Amino acid sequence: MVATENSIYISDKAKTKVIQLMTDAGIGEDASYFLRVGVVGGGCSGLSYKLDFDNEIKPMDQVFEDKGIKIVTDLKSFLYLVNTELDFSDGLNGKGFYFDNPNASRSCGCGDSFAV
């Protein structure tokens, strides 16, 4: 991935999984829903990622689109997530979403938390 601007990106595998999860949740055809990503305090490295589906834009939200997926984050989280790519792994070493975050100075072994 080569960042061309300050944004949040999504891999092809993560896009496929997001579409599947939205369809399974019955919101796949509802264009008002999007993927909300965020950063919250906690985890063994100090900060943890948060993913959810939402349909309400808040005043300070930052809105991006990559590969047809609308991605929204709050301004504070975006400072930690700028140029991060959301990816998905279904391998033997772990299954699930993970963030390829160039801003993280270290992350924990499970990949769910990080520090800057």
ABEGO torsion letter per residue (X at the ends): XBBABBBBBBBAAAAAAAAAAAAAAGAAABAABBBBBBBBBEEAAGBBBBBBBBABBBAABBBBBBGGBBBBBBAAAAAAABGBBBBBBABAAEBEBBBBBAABABBBAAGABBBX
